[in-house]
Amino acid sequence: MRQIYLDWNATTPPAPSVLRAMDAARPLAWANPSSVHAAGRAARRLIEDTRERLAVLLSLEPRDVVLTGGGTEANNLALAHAPGLALSRLEHPSVVRVAEQLADAGRPVVWLPVSPAGQIEVSAVDSLCRELPRGSWLAAMYVNHETGVVQPLQALAEAAHRLGLRVHCDAVQALGKLDLAPLIHADSISVAAHKLRGPKGVGALCLRSDSEGVVPVPRPVLRGGAQERGFRPGTQDAVAIAGFGAALARVEEHRSGLEGVRDQRDRLEKALEGRAAVTGLAAPRAPHVSNLRFPGWRGDELVAALDLEGICVSAGSACSAGTLEPSPVLEAMLDRDAATRGVRFSLGEDTTAEDVDRVIQVLDRLLRAD
C-alpha cells in the first residue's frame, strides 16, 4: 500500500538540497564551533552563514538571531521571564504552558477572546491589557498549527505597541508558506527548520529593535557557556544548522510550490462540501491546511481509519487515559462536541493530484459506511 503523507504541519520531509548540504557539512563541521583553531572556525562559518541568511529574510541584524534547538525552545526563551503576558488559547503548547507557569508564579496573564473563525479579537487587546506591567508581552502566532488560520498580526501588534507591550510571534508554521512582511511588526519571532523541509532539532529566536533602536534581551532558560551570546548556551550542532541554512535558501521555492498545493486543498474541500465543515473558513488561511469536521466521526477515530488506508493525517484532539479531550485550539473557536471532530489535512510540495484523488475516494467510502 502506497503511503500518502498529509501531515506536513507536524513535520516535513527534508528537501534533497538540505540532505546534500548536511552531507557536505559533516566532514567540515565536526569540530567545536567555539574553538579558535581552523577546524572550529570551519564549523563556525557554517553557523554564521545560516544566521546571516535568516537575518536577511527577516530584515534583522545577524547578531540578533539566536539559534536554538527548535521552536519550542525559542518560545520559552522569549517568554519564560515575561513580567506579564497576553495570549489566546490558539497558541502552541510551548507558549500556553509558559503562560500557565507565569500565572502560577503570580505574574499577570490575560487570555484574549477568539472569534468563531479562529482569530484573536483585536479590540480586546486595548480593553483587557491596559493593566499589564511595563515590559509585558503579547504572544500571537502568525499561522495556526491546527487550522491554518492567519492572525491579523499587524493590527494586534499596533494595538499592543500603543499600550507599551512587546509582541512575540510564533512564526514556525509561516516561514516558507506566507509573505514575511507582517513579521516586521513583531519584536521577537520564533522559527523551526523542520517545518520548512529542514532538519529537526534546530530553530531560532529572532529579535527586532524598536523605534529607539532597543533590542529586547531575553533571559536565558539554560545556564552554561557563552554560545549564542549566552542566551542559548551549549555546543551548537553545526551540521543541523547548515541544513537549516539550506532550507532557508529555498524558502521562496517552497512558498511558490505551495500555490499549486492550494488548488489541491481547495479541491479536497469542494469534494467534501456538505459532508464536512471547514474550521476557520471565514478567516484568511495558509494555502496548504484544511481542518475538517465530519459529523458522526470523532477526530481520532477518523485518523485511525485513514491510517489503515495508508493516509497520514492528524486529529485536532488527543486521547488521554481513554478520555477524549478536545483540542484547546478548536475549543476556543467551537463548542466542545465540534472540537472533538477536527481532522487536520496539511499538504506539501510533494502532494500530488493523485494523492488527493485517493484521499477523496477513501473518505467517500468511509463516510458512506458510517
Buried (B, 14 or more C-beta within 10 A) or exposed (E): EEEBBBBBBBEBBBBEBBBEBBEBBEEBBEBBBEBEEEBBEBBBBBBBBBBBBBBEBBEBBBEBBBBBBBBBBBBBBBBBBBEBBBBBBBBBEBBBBBBEBBEEEEBBBBBBEBBEBBBBBBEBBEEBBEEBEEEBBBBBBBBBBBBBBBBBBBBBBBBBBEBEBBBBBBBBBBBBBBEBEBBBBBBBBBBBBBBBBBBBBBBBBBBBEEEEEEBBEBEBBBEEEEBBEEBBBEEBBBBBBBBBBBBBBBBEEBBEBBEBBBEBBEBBBEBBEEBBBBBBBEBBBBBBBBBBBBEEBBBBBBBEBBEEBEBBBBBBBBBEEEEBBBBBBBBBBBEEEBBBBBBBBBBBBBBEEEBBBBBBEBBEEBBEEE
